[in-house]
């Protein structure tokens, strides 16, 4: 599914995969984030054959003009989970809203593991 919006220049369509790539790149740039990882085994197997690895661990659901994002992350050992999660939410929300021009309704951060 894709997100559609219109402005003075015409109609713009952004796919969920493009939004996932922007969210994934933004997440990997945040301090304390080691990697993004898929939650389900079937997602992990599908990720092995994808060219774009930045969108793994990111699920995007678009409903109307709202965007819902789920992130599955591995954190660095010794960082505050709450502080990193809040920073991650703000960074991803800002980048995706700037990219799409639409509102990000909810970002859920799921910590899958800790890496030493």
C-alpha positions in Angstrom: 0.0 0.0 0.0 1.1 3.6 -0.6 0.5 7.0 0.9 -1.0 9.6 -1.3 -1.0 13.4 -0.9 -1.7 16.4 -3.1 -0.2 19.8 -3.2 0.0 22.7 -5.7 2.4 20.8 -7.9 0.2 17.7 -8.2 -0.3 14.3 -6.6 2.5 12.5 -4.7 2.6 8.8 -4.0 5.1 7.4 -1.5 5.3 3.6 -0.9 5.5 2.0 2.5 8.9 0.5 1.5 10.3 4.0 0.9 9.0 5.1 4.3 10.5 2.0 5.9 13.9 2.8 4.3 13.9 6.4 5.6 12.8 5.2 9.1 15.5 2.5 9.1 18.3 4.9 8.1 17.2 7.4 10.7 17.1 4.7 13.3 20.6 3.5 12.6 21.9 7.0 12.9 20.6 7.3 16.5 23.0 6.8 19.4 22.7 3.5 21.2 21.1 1.6 18.2 23.3 -1.3 17.1 21.1 -2.9 14.5 17.5 -3.4 13.3 16.3 -6.9 13.3 13.2 -8.7 12.0 10.8 -10.1 14.7 9.5 -13.1 12.8 11.5 -15.9 11.2 9.7 -15.5 7.9 10.7 -11.8 7.8 14.4 -12.8 8.5 14.4 -15.3 5.6 12.9 -12.7 3.3 15.5 -10.1 4.4 18.3 -12.4 3.3 17.3 -11.9 -0.3 16.6 -8.2 -0.2 19.0 -5.7 -1.5 18.0 -2.9 0.9 18.9 -4.0 4.4 17.9 -0.6 6.0 14.2 -1.5 6.0 14.5 -4.7 7.9 13.1 -4.4 11.4 10.7 -1.7 10.3 7.0 -2.2 9.8 5.0 0.6 8.3 1.2 0.8 8.2 -0.6 3.6 6.5 -4.2 4.4 7.3 -5.6 7.4 5.5 -3.2 10.3 6.0 -1.6 8.8 9.1 1.5 6.6 9.4 2.1 4.0 12.1 5.7 2.6 12.5 7.0 -0.4 14.5 10.8 -0.6 15.0 12.6 -3.7 16.2 16.0 -2.8 17.5 19.1 -4.1 19.2 20.6 -1.6 21.7 24.2 -1.1 22.8 25.0 -2.4 26.3 25.0 0.2 29.0 22.7 2.8 27.5 19.4 4.0 29.0 16.7 2.1 27.2 14.1 4.9 27.9 16.4 7.7 26.8 17.4 5.9 23.6 13.8 4.9 22.8 12.6 8.6 23.2 15.5 9.9 21.1 14.7 7.3 18.4 11.0 8.1 18.3 11.8 11.9 17.9 14.4 11.3 15.2 12.3 8.9 13.1 9.2 11.0 13.5 11.0 14.1 12.3 12.7 12.5 9.3 9.6 10.6 8.1 7.4 13.7 8.4 9.9 15.8 6.6 10.2 13.2 3.9 6.5 12.5 3.3 4.9 15.7 4.4 2.4 13.7 6.4 1.8 13.0 10.1 3.4 10.1 11.9 0.7 9.0 14.4 2.5 6.3 16.4 6.0 4.9 16.7 6.5 1.7 18.7 10.0 0.8 19.7 10.5 -2.9 20.5 13.9 -3.8 22.0 14.7 -7.3 20.8 18.2 -7.5 22.4 21.3 -5.9 23.9 24.7 -6.2 22.3 27.9 -5.9 24.3 
